[in-house]
């Protein structure tokens, strides 16, 4: 039940951020994201690690989206900042997305190739949906935009999975489990 609830919370937060931005309610999404992230973190056994992952993903996402927007692959609309500087609602989306890495997308653990393929497909689809809802603008050369966003997400998804593994200590735990099994077999 925890994974479907995590996915539903992410989707609710995604809608709040994107619809809020598209309608000029720029702080609706971040406020909703804060509430959802607090509920998520409260449900996690290793809260400090989860908070660190969420914060690092926010910084990573800010840098990536600012770079992509600066490159002209899309523009943020209706923000008080520049059209290429990633606004708070978009950073909130990255933080919400990070909450799925140990939740509804935990099955991706160690599957970096699958993550890259999913990123390459789902990343552009999400930005396209955001453009349809008025949160961002895509350039006329959408094929170039989708290719760039897809390439960025093909990199971002495995990078976030590796970050999750590093923050959570997952490789160390897997190695200890394997060593424990080897000891049991040796007996």
C-alpha positions as CSV (number, residue, x, y, z in Angstrom):
1,X,0.0,0.0,0.0
2,X,2.9,2.3,0.7
3,X,4.1,2.5,-3.0
4,X,0.7,3.4,-4.5
5,X,0.2,6.1,-1.8
6,X,3.7,7.5,-2.5
7,X,2.9,7.6,-6.2
8,X,-0.5,9.3,-5.6
9,X,1.2,11.9,-3.3
10,X,3.8,12.6,-6.0
11,X,1.1,13.0,-8.7
12,X,-1.0,15.3,-6.5
13,X,2.1,17.4,-5.8
14,X,3.0,17.4,-9.5
15,X,-0.5,18.7,-10.4
16,X,-0.3,21.3,-7.6
17,X,3.0,22.6,-8.8
18,X,2.3,22.6,-12.5
19,X,-1.3,23.8,-12.4
20,X,-0.3,26.5,-9.8
21,X,2.5,27.7,-12.1
22,X,0.2,27.6,-15.1
23,X,-2.4,29.7,-13.3
24,X,0.0,32.2,-11.7
25,X,-0.3,30.7,-8.2
26,X,3.4,30.2,-8.0
27,X,3.6,29.2,-4.3
28,X,0.7,26.8,-4.4
29,X,2.9,23.9,-5.6
30,X,5.8,24.5,-3.1
31,X,3.3,24.8,-0.2
32,X,1.6,21.6,-1.2
33,X,5.0,19.9,-1.8
34,X,6.2,20.9,1.7
35,X,3.1,19.3,3.3
36,X,3.4,16.1,1.1
37,X,7.2,15.9,1.8
38,X,6.7,16.2,5.5
39,X,4.2,13.4,5.5
40,X,6.5,11.3,3.3
41,X,9.5,11.9,5.5
42,X,7.5,11.1,8.7
43,X,6.7,7.7,7.2
44,X,10.3,6.8,6.4
45,X,12.5,4.7,8.7
46,X,15.7,6.6,7.9
47,X,14.4,10.2,8.0
48,X,17.7,12.0,8.0
49,X,18.9,10.2,4.9
50,X,15.6,10.8,3.1
51,X,15.8,14.5,3.9
52,X,19.3,14.6,2.6
53,X,18.3,12.8,-0.6
54,X,15.4,15.2,-1.2
55,X,17.5,18.3,-0.6
56,X,20.3,17.1,-2.8
57,X,17.8,16.2,-5.6
58,X,16.4,19.8,-5.3
59,X,19.8,21.3,-5.8
60,X,20.5,18.9,-8.7
61,X,17.2,19.6,-10.4
62,X,17.6,23.4,-10.0
63,X,21.0,23.2,-11.7
64,X,19.8,20.9,-14.5
65,X,16.6,22.8,-15.3
66,X,18.3,26.1,-15.2
67,X,20.9,24.8,-17.6
68,X,18.2,23.3,-19.9
69,X,16.1,26.5,-19.9
70,X,19.2,28.6,-20.5
71,X,20.0,26.4,-23.5
72,X,16.6,27.3,-24.9
73,X,15.0,23.9,-24.6
74,X,12.1,25.4,-22.7
75,X,11.2,28.6,-20.8
76,X,9.5,29.1,-17.5
77,X,6.3,31.2,-17.9
78,X,4.7,33.7,-15.6
79,X,7.5,33.7,-13.0
80,X,8.9,36.7,-11.3
81,X,12.4,35.5,-12.2
82,X,14.0,35.1,-15.5
83,X,12.5,32.7,-18.1
84,X,15.5,30.4,-17.7
85,X,16.1,30.4,-13.9
86,X,14.4,27.4,-12.3
87,X,11.6,28.7,-10.0
88,X,10.7,27.3,-6.6
89,X,7.7,25.3,-7.9
90,X,10.1,23.4,-10.3
91,X,12.6,22.7,-7.5
92,X,9.6,21.4,-5.4
93,X,8.9,19.0,-8.2
94,X,12.4,17.6,-8.1
95,X,12.1,17.2,-4.4
96,X,8.8,15.4,-4.8
97,X,10.3,13.2,-7.4
98,X,13.2,12.3,-5.1
99,X,10.5,11.1,-2.6
100,X,9.6,8.4,-5.1
101,X,13.1,7.0,-5.3
102,X,12.7,5.1,-2.0
103,X,9.0,4.8,-2.5
104,X,7.0,3.9,-5.6
105,X,10.2,3.7,-7.7
106,X,12.3,1.7,-5.3
107,X,12.1,-1.2,-7.7
108,X,14.6,0.7,-9.9
109,X,17.4,0.0,-7.3
110,X,20.6,-0.9,-9.2
111,X,18.8,-0.7,-12.6
112,X,20.6,2.3,-14.0
113,X,20.0,1.3,-17.6
114,X,16.3,1.0,-17.1
115,X,16.3,4.3,-15.3
116,X,18.1,5.9,-18.2
117,X,15.5,4.6,-20.7
118,X,12.6,5.7,-18.5
119,X,14.2,9.1,-18.0
120,X,14.7,9.5,-21.8
121,X,11.0,8.8,-22.4
122,X,9.1,10.1,-19.3
123,X,11.2,13.3,-18.9
124,X,10.1,14.9,-22.2
125,X,6.6,13.6,-21.7
126,X,6.4,15.4,-18.3
127,X,7.7,18.6,-19.7
128,X,5.3,18.4,-22.6
129,X,2.4,17.9,-20.1
130,X,3.7,20.9,-18.2
131,X,3.7,23.0,-21.4
132,X,0.1,21.9,-22.2
133,X,-0.9,23.1,-18.7
134,X,0.8,26.5,-19.1
135,X,3.7,26.1,-16.7
136,X,6.5,26.2,-19.3
137,X,6.8,27.1,-22.9
138,X,8.4,24.9,-25.5
139,X,10.2,26.4,-28.5
140,X,8.9,25.9,-32.0
141,X,11.6,23.3,-32.6
142,X,10.0,20.8,-30.3
143,X,11.9,17.8,-31.7
144,X,15.2,19.4,-30.7
145,X,13.7,20.4,-27.3
146,X,12.4,16.8,-26.6
147,X,15.7,15.3,-27.7
148,X,17.7,17.6,-25.3
149,X,15.3,17.0,-22.4
150,X,15.4,13.3,-23.1
151,X,19.2,13.2,-23.1
152,X,19.3,15.2,-19.9
153,X,16.9,12.9,-18.2
154,X,18.7,9.8,-19.6
155,X,21.6,11.1,-17.5
156,X,19.5,12.5,-14.6
157,X,17.6,9.4,-13.8
158,X,20.7,7.1,-13.2
159,X,22.4,10.0,-11.4
160,X,19.5,10.3,-9.0
161,X,19.4,6.5,-8.5
162,X,23.2,6.6,-7.8
163,X,22.6,9.5,-5.4
164,X,19.9,7.5,-3.7
165,X,22.2,4.5,-3.3
166,X,25.0,6.7,-2.0
167,X,22.9,8.5,0.5
168,X,21.0,5.4,1.7
169,X,24.1,3.2,1.9
170,X,22.4,0.7,-0.4
171,X,25.6,-0.7,-2.0
172,X,27.1,-1.3,1.4
173,X,24.0,-3.0,2.7
174,X,23.9,-5.2,-0.5
175,X,27.6,-6.1,0.0
176,X,27.0,-7.0,3.6
177,X,24.0,-9.2,2.7
178,X,26.1,-11.0,0.1
179,X,28.9,-11.5,2.5
180,X,26.5,-12.8,5.1
181,X,25.0,-15.3,2.6
182,X,28.5,-16.4,1.6
183,X,29.4,-17.0,5.3
184,X,26.2,-19.1,5.7
185,X,27.0,-21.1,2.6
186,X,30.5,-21.7,3.8
187,X,29.3,-23.2,7.1
